[in-house]
Amino acid sequence: MVCIGGICPLIYLKTQSLVCPVRMNSSSSQNSSEETQWNPCPSSTHGIRLFFAVEAINLVFGLPVNAWTVWLIGHSSQSIKASEVFTLNLALLECVYILLSFLRPLNYYFIKSTSLNTFTLFFYGLLSAGRPLFQACVCVERYLGVVHPVTYLRRSSVRTRLFALPLVWTLTFFFCVCNILKFVFAFPILFLLLLLLQGFCCVRILQVLRQPGPGDGSKQDVDPAKKKAFVTVLVIQVMMVLNYLPVVLAVPLRGRLSRHVYLCQLFPASLSFSVFGSFVQPLMYLLRRGKSPTP
């Protein structure tokens, strides 16, 4: 297995065990004397440059939106609302990932440190696991508010969310470690489970929206709050598919494509999808509050 800019493709090698990063020595450098764990494609770096370019775009657009969201929630004149707890944690997570993302190209082109490469593998778990986990929490929250309003009102407190946060962060760090240890099935299983959960929430909310109100045979009048809940869950569902499905679909293609096409073109392009979109959830929050991403 070869790491691209600090990210491993998590692929099962049929003939060998999982090895990442690649240890280039005199016996393993027969393919190319210039090929290293930081530059596995010395003759074609377009795919890797595309990945770094998307991360740069994510820095420009994602950091201001997420930082402004954190500032608004943290400096609110009132106490933090229960509905803002998961949004705040998601924005903090995105800020940490975006601020550390510069280490990947820095290590790729200049430092070339194995320890730093391992660290970048770890914090990529924030993106691959932390973001979908917190998005799933938002979806479940909206689902309870629409489908089970009584239960939601009973549990509608910041304290209830604070009980769930340690579990979510523990799972996030667990998958960060999995990314280092190359547990190849961890991320696809997480993706599929969360996709099914969010799909269930989306369908159930839609079913409730299509039902007429009490004593009213018309389906035209729909609670605006329920509409917003459905839009939120639907947007999260679509973004999750766009972010992570390309990576999952790229994994089985490794043995069917040439090493150069897969490693230097297809896989970096699929990783680019996972980076993009960090500003979507915070932007929805800012629009809901009627705030601009710039102070």
Secondary structure, DSSP 8 states (H G I E B T S, - for coil): ---BTTB------SSS----S----TTT-SS-TT--SS-S-TT--HHHHHHHHHHHHHHHHHHHHHHHHHHHHHT-SS---GGGHHHHHHHHHHHHHHHHTTHHHHIIIII--HHHHHHHHHHHHIIIIIHHHHHHHHHHHHHHHHH-HHHHHHT-SHHHHHHHHHHHHHHHHHHHHHHHHT-TTHHHHHHHHHHHHHHHHHHHHHHHHHS--TT---SS---HHHHHHHHHHHHHHHHHHHHHHHHHHHGGGGGGS-HHHIIIIIHHHHHHHHHTTTTHHHHHHHHHHT--S--
